[in-house]
Amino acid sequence: MEILFFCTRWGSEELKWADFSRKVKDAGFDGVEASLPLHPGDQENMMESLSKYDLKLIGLHWDTVTHNFGRHKAEMEQRLFALAAIDPLFITSHTGKDHFSFEQNIELLSRAEEISLSTGVPVLHETHRGKFSFAVHQTKLFLERLPWLKLTLDISHWYTVAESYLQDQHEALELALFHTSHIHSRVGFTQGPQITDPRYHEWQEALQHHLICWDKVLNIQKNEGAQFFTFTSEFGPYPYMPSAIAANAVAGCQWDLNNYMKDLLKGRYTNHLTKYYAG
């Protein structure tokens, strides 16, 4: 099973696409995870730059935030179709709202699946605060109702919402891991979605809880015969990045952390395959 590593565009929006793509390629990433630029010229620059540097694309849908359900659904449809039209590897979607009803979120998830089937572009749904999947126990209900549902796992959100590493929610967590098809490799903890630095001694417990779950996901995917699996390094800028860091150092620090996560996981899963997921 091939492991592919992606870099988030989040936090680097000030860079021209050509400069960003060259930087990503030089760092050893296989591709970029990004939302669709609003301006057609920027979309063209993105696609040309990714092609020039032979970088794959994961589409990101996060920008449907309307609280009115009818308008929300229409905007989601528009954005998913637009992303699918540029033929990404798949789309990660921030789907629904935590305050929508269960049936309303089911309607959104079902519509996203219809769009996926009609376009041929898989739509994965990110585990995220504020969305249908804001907590592991809630996500379990959707997975039981919609067994075809596939997740982008950002487990940092669940640790924060539950204020625990989910030791007491084993059944719900295991079900979610079986439905995970992509991972956002940001490290959070029980009081926030992003630690300061995964290289620091005081954050090793949090890092290990993430790695245990990620190991399990790769083991599941390998045993199911997946041809490839994807990680996106997704440490974010301020306000995810602690504000105590000097403003002019935040961008560099974010880049360093995302590179570190890529190299850590590449070493863990590419060079020591059998140790961490033997099947």
N, C-alpha and C positions, 0 to 999 in steps of 0.2 A: 504494500500500500504506500503510495507516494504522499508525502506530507508537504503541503504548500503553505508559504508564509506571506501574509499580506500586511500592508502598512495602511493605517488610517489617514485619510485626508484631513480629518478633524484636527485643528490646531496649526495647519500649514496652509490655510486658505490664502495667505498673503503672497505666497510663492506662485509664480507663473507655472502653468502646467508643465512646460518643457523643463524648467529648472527642478520642479518637484519630482518629476518622473525620473530624471537623470540621478537625482539624489537617492531615490528609492532603489533604483537599479544598482547603483554603485554600492549600496549598503547590503545587497544580497537578498532583497525581498523578491518574491515571485509575482507580486501584483499589488493592487491598490483597492481598498474598500472606500467608496465615495458615493455621495448623493449626486443627483443630476444637476449640473449648473443651470441657473435660470435662463441665462442669455444663450441663444443658439451659437454665437461665436465662441463662447467659452466651452460649450459642449463639443464643438468641432476641435478646438485646441486640445481638450482632454483626450479625445479619441485618437487624434493624430500623435500626441505625445506618448500615450500608452502603446500604440502600435510601433512607433519608432524605437522604443526601448524594450519591446517584446514583454510587456507587462499585462497580466490578466486583470480583469475587473470584476469585483463584487459590487453590485448595486446596493445602495442604502436608502431606504425610505424611512424618514423620521419626521418629515415636515408636514404631516397631516395632524393639526392640533385643534381644529375647530370643535367646539363643544356641542354644537347642534348635530344630532346624529345623522339626519338626512344629508346635510352638507358635508359632514365628515366622510360619509360613505362615498359620495360623489368625488370628493377630492382625493381620497385614497385610490379609487379606481383610476382616475386620471394619472396620478403619479406612478402607479404600478405599471400601467400600459406604457407610459413614457420611458420608464426604466427598462422594461422588457424590450422596447424597440431598439435599444442600443446593444442588445444581446450580451448581457453580462453572464458570468458563470452561474450566478444565481442572485437573488435579491434577499437581503436582510430587511425585515419590516418591523417597525415599531407600531404594532397593531392595536387599535382600540383604545379604550380608556378604562381606568380602574373604576370610574363612577358610572360607566355604561352598565346596563343590565347584562346578566349572563347571556340572555338570548340575543341582545344587540351585538355583543362581542362574537357570539357564534355566527351571526349573520355576516359580520365583517370577515371573519376567518374563512367562512365558506365562499364568500365572494372572491377573496384573494386566491383561494385554491382554484376556482373557476378560471380566473385570469391566468394563473400558472399553467393550467391544462391547455388553455386556448393558445397561449403564446409559446409554450414549450420551455419557459424559463421557471425553474423552481423558485418558490417563495417560502423563505424560512421566517419564523417569527421570534424576535429577540425577547429574552427574559429581561424585563426592564421595569423599574418603578414607574408608576403612573399609567401602565398599560394593562391589558387583560391579564398579563403574566407577571404581575407585580410581586407575587409571593408563590412559593413552591406549592403550598397546600391548595391555593386557588388554581394554579396551572394544572394540577392533577385532575381537577374536574373537567377541564377542557380536553385533556389528553384522553380521558376515559370516554368522552362524548365523541371526539373526533380522532380516531386512532391513526389517521393518516398524517396528523399534524407533525411538522418538523420544526425543531427549535434551533436558533442561534443562542448558545448558552453564554450568558454573562452572569455568572453566579455571584459576582460581587454584590449585585442588587439584592439578591435573596438573603445573603448573610446580613446585610444592613437592615432590611425590613424585619427579619426575624430576630435580630440582635443575638444571633447564635450562628454556629457553623452547621446547623441543621442536624445535629446528632439525634434529635428526638423526632425527626421527620424522614426516617430512612426510606420508607415505602414510597412516599411522594418523590423524593430525590432520585431514587433508583429508576422510577418510571420516566422521569425527565431525562436522565442520562441516556436511556434507550431511545429517546426521541431526538437526541442532539445530533445535528449534521454539520455544525460549524461552531467554533469557539472564539469569543472575544477574550483575549488573554490579558485583561486588566486584573489586578489583584486588589480586592477590597477587604474589609474587616467588619466586625460586628457593629461598628459605629460610623461607618462611612464607606462609599463605593470605591475609594482609591487610597491606598497607603502611600506614604511619602516615597519610599524607595525599596524595592524587593531585595536589594543587596544588603540592607541593614539587618543586623542580628535581631533586633526587636520585632521584625516583621516575618521571621521565618515560620512561625506557627501559622500565620495567615496564608503565606505562600504554599505551605505543605497541604493545607486543606484544599486549595485550588488544584494542586498537582495530583492529589489523590483522585479527585473527580475527573480531571482531564485524562489521567491514565485509564480509568474505567471506560470512558467514552471511546478512546482509541482501541481498546481491547474489543469492545462491542463492534465497532466499525470494521475492524480487521476480521473478526469472526463472521461478520455478515458479508464479507467479500467486497467491501468498498474498494474502488480503484484508487481513490485519493481522499485526503482529508485536509481541511483548511483551518488555519489560525489567523486571526488578525490581532496584531499588537495594538492595544487600544487604551494605553494610558493617555489621559486627556489634559488639555490646557486648563488654566484658571477658569472656573472655580473648582474644578476637580483637582488641579494642582494646588497644593497649599499656598496661601497668599504670602506666607513668611518668606518664600523664595523671592529674591529680587526680580522685579518685573522684567528686566532685560535678560534674565537667565532662564525664564520659564520655558521659552521655546526650545532652547538647547537642552534643558533638563528633560523635557517631554520626549524629545527625539532620542536622547540617550537611553531613557527607560524603555522605550519601545524597541530600540535595537537590542537592548539587553534581553528583553523577553523573547525576541526572535532567536537570538543566539542560544539562550538557555534551552528553549524547547527544541531547537534544531539539534543541539547536542544530545538532549535527552532522548528524543524519538528517532532521529536519523542515525546517530552513531551507536545507540544502545537499544536497538529495537526490541530484542528478545527480553531484556531485563524488565522493561516497563509494560510491554503488552505482548506476552507470549500466548498464543492461542492454539 
